[in-house]
Amino acid sequence: MAHVYGLDAAGEALLAGPVTAAKAVAAKFAAEVDGAGRYPAEAMAELGKRGLWGVALPKAVGGLGGTPGLFAAVVEELATACASTAMVYVMHVTASQMVAASTTLKDRDAVLRDMASGKHLTTLAFSEKGSRSHFWSPVSALVESGGAWSTDATKSWVTSANQADSYVSSAQAPSASSPLESTLYLCRRTAKGVTVTAPWTGLGLRGNDSAPVSLDKLAVARGDLLTEQGKGADGMLQVVLPWFAVGTSAMALGLCRAAIAATAGHLSGAGFDSGAKLRDFPTLRARLAHMSMRTEAARSLLGRTVAAMLAPAADTPLLVLQARLAALDAATEVTDLGMKACGGAAFSKHLGLERVFRDARAGWVMAPTVDHLQEFVGRALTGLPLFG
Ligand SMILES: Cc1cc2nc3c(=O)[nH]c(=O)nc-3n(C[C@H](O)[C@H](O)[C@H](O)COP(=O)(O)OP(=O)(O)OC[C@H]3O[C@@H](n4cnc5c(N)ncnc54)[C@H](O)[C@@H]3O)c2cc1C
């Protein structure tokens, strides 16, 4: 049967070989990564070694030249094993796509080569203390000084904050008349003025190292710019948002698949002294059926979306938003139903369900949040501009 995300034979082979190997490493350390709240170093190293850091980068810089569908398939598999790994990976691939789209970054292809070969990990640093989830409206600003710029910023969540070599960051352009007039730039983690200000501890995705970062008088040179001044929103909406939406949708759906597998296994295996199994209760079977239906419906929409992204039409951006909405909504409901179907056993660690349940909550609050997505889709359907 054809893969739901439209993989060709090479994509299927990648999934069966390198991705399966990386997934096995992610699975081996997933409980430890979650328990200790530590970065999934082993799985990320395996993904780098196998060329998967460059999954969607052009072949000319050593990437695999993969489609959004291939990216989705890789992320979904990883998320069935370890969502923290999937999250770190999604942020890297998304941010690297912004670097690949840049026409202004100095030595861009050398940076991309390092990203594709597993030597340079990148991520996004959009969210700020003052703009919260409104990533399209940064509060920080680039201030001109002698042909270059400097900036101060309080970035509130940066996935892989302590591990990434660079952050794809945002600020208002110099003399911007609105926060929407932003600029994207590449911030090196080791640059003067960059400080990770607190450790990351969270309910879910506990290995994703999404810590706060302060930028103090960070120097931004012309060659660090990822977009022209004032054109940051184009990069955010046309490049970052679609890749982020595909990646996080796939992550949510991998979590759904993990919840279904754990629930089906428990209902089929656990039983009473009388010999009856949990699966003998129609209510529990109905819950499992609903979990599967929600998951497959959202996977189909994501499949349609990644196909549309290959030949974009006027409604493609709307599909992208709806695919993320459907996947996040499915993930919270499906993992909740899994917890209910498995009862008290789901509260303990051995089923793996409580981790999946916690991890699935993160996508809901990541910008664009479910509230933003509903608002954007509703505005688009009623002919209103995206931002009111
Ligand atoms: C695990 C994790 C990893 C993350 N990684 C990164 C990262 O790598 N880079 C990065 O830049 N950010 C990252 N974020 C931040 C994320 O994208 C959001 O910015 C953040 O979660 C918002 O939290 P907040 O408390 O500021 O939300 P708030 O903005 O305070 O929102 C609170 C509530 O209000 C709702 N709301 C807000 N605005 C509107 C609106 N206009 N209309 C309707 N409802 C609205 C929200 O949906 C939410 O329910 C990460 C977040 C998490 C949880």
The ligand as a MOL file (V3000), in Angstrom:
LIG
                    3D

  0  0  0     0  0            999 V3000
M  V30 BEGIN CTAB
M  V30 COUNTS 53 58 0 0 0
M  V30 BEGIN ATOM
M  V30 1 C 8.0500 22.3220 24.5140 0
M  V30 2 C 8.0760 23.6740 23.9030 0
M  V30 3 C 9.0880 23.9970 23.0090 0
M  V30 4 C 9.1460 25.2700 22.4360 0
M  V30 5 N 10.1690 25.5670 21.5720 0
M  V30 6 C 10.2530 26.8040 21.0290 0
M  V30 7 C 11.3360 27.1530 20.1540 0
M  V30 8 O 12.2160 26.3360 19.8670 0
M  V30 9 N 11.3810 28.4000 19.6500 0
M  V30 10 C 10.4320 29.3200 19.9230 0
M  V30 11 O 10.5220 30.4270 19.3970 0
M  V30 12 N 9.3920 29.0290 20.7520 0
M  V30 13 C 9.2810 27.7950 21.3030 0
M  V30 14 N 8.2410 27.4960 22.1600 0
M  V30 15 C 7.3030 28.5580 22.5370 0
M  V30 16 C 5.9440 28.4180 21.8760 0
M  V30 17 O 6.0150 28.5170 20.4950 0
M  V30 18 C 4.9990 29.5100 22.4210 0
M  V30 19 O 5.5240 30.7780 22.1620 0
M  V30 20 C 4.7670 29.3800 23.9080 0
M  V30 21 O 4.4130 28.0560 24.2320 0
M  V30 22 C 3.6550 30.3380 24.3160 0
M  V30 23 O 3.4900 30.2590 25.7210 0
M  V30 24 P 2.8810 31.5220 26.4850 0
M  V30 25 O 2.7400 31.1430 27.9100 0
M  V30 26 O 3.6660 32.7290 26.1660 0
M  V30 27 O 1.4440 31.6200 25.7820 0
M  V30 28 P 0.5120 32.8680 25.6690 0
M  V30 29 O 0.8360 33.6620 24.4520 0
M  V30 30 O 0.4950 33.6010 26.9670 0
M  V30 31 O -0.9040 32.1900 25.4280 0
M  V30 32 C -1.7760 31.7760 26.5080 0
M  V30 33 C -3.0750 31.2730 25.9050 0
M  V30 34 O -3.7040 32.3390 25.1510 0
M  V30 35 C -4.0020 31.9100 23.8430 0
M  V30 36 N -3.7920 33.0190 22.9150 0
M  V30 37 C -2.6690 33.7760 22.7650 0
M  V30 38 N -2.8270 34.6660 21.7640 0
M  V30 39 C -4.0750 34.4720 21.2700 0
M  V30 40 C -4.8080 35.0630 20.2080 0
M  V30 41 N -4.2780 36.0530 19.4580 0
M  V30 42 N -6.0480 34.5950 19.9570 0
M  V30 43 C -6.5930 33.5920 20.7060 0
M  V30 44 N -5.9300 32.9910 21.7230 0
M  V30 45 C -4.6870 33.4130 22.0000 0
M  V30 46 C -2.9930 30.7920 23.5640 0
M  V30 47 O -3.4770 29.9070 22.5530 0
M  V30 48 C -2.8630 30.1230 24.9160 0
M  V30 49 O -3.8780 29.1630 25.0870 0
M  V30 50 C 8.1570 26.2270 22.7440 0
M  V30 51 C 7.1110 25.8860 23.6260 0
M  V30 52 C 7.0670 24.6280 24.2030 0
M  V30 53 C 5.9520 24.3020 25.1530 0
M  V30 END ATOM
M  V30 BEGIN BOND
M  V30 1 1 1 2
M  V30 2 1 2 3
M  V30 3 2 2 52
M  V30 4 2 3 4
M  V30 5 1 4 5
M  V30 6 1 4 50
M  V30 7 2 5 6
M  V30 8 1 6 7
M  V30 9 1 6 13
M  V30 10 2 7 8
M  V30 11 1 7 9
M  V30 12 1 9 10
M  V30 13 2 10 11
M  V30 14 1 10 12
M  V30 15 2 12 13
M  V30 16 1 13 14
M  V30 17 1 14 15
M  V30 18 1 14 50
M  V30 19 1 15 16
M  V30 20 1 16 17
M  V30 21 1 16 18
M  V30 22 1 18 19
M  V30 23 1 18 20
M  V30 24 1 20 21
M  V30 25 1 20 22
M  V30 26 1 22 23
M  V30 27 1 23 24
M  V30 28 2 24 25
M  V30 29 1 24 26
M  V30 30 1 24 27
M  V30 31 1 27 28
M  V30 32 2 28 29
M  V30 33 1 28 30
M  V30 34 1 28 31
M  V30 35 1 31 32
M  V30 36 1 32 33
M  V30 37 1 33 34
M  V30 38 1 33 48
M  V30 39 1 34 35
M  V30 40 1 35 36
M  V30 41 1 35 46
M  V30 42 1 36 37
M  V30 43 1 36 45
M  V30 44 2 37 38
M  V30 45 1 38 39
M  V30 46 1 39 40
M  V30 47 2 39 45
M  V30 48 1 40 41
M  V30 49 2 40 42
M  V30 50 1 42 43
M  V30 51 2 43 44
M  V30 52 1 44 45
M  V30 53 1 46 47
M  V30 54 1 46 48
M  V30 55 1 48 49
M  V30 56 2 50 51
M  V30 57 1 51 52
M  V30 58 1 52 53
M  V30 END BOND
M  V30 END CTAB
M  END
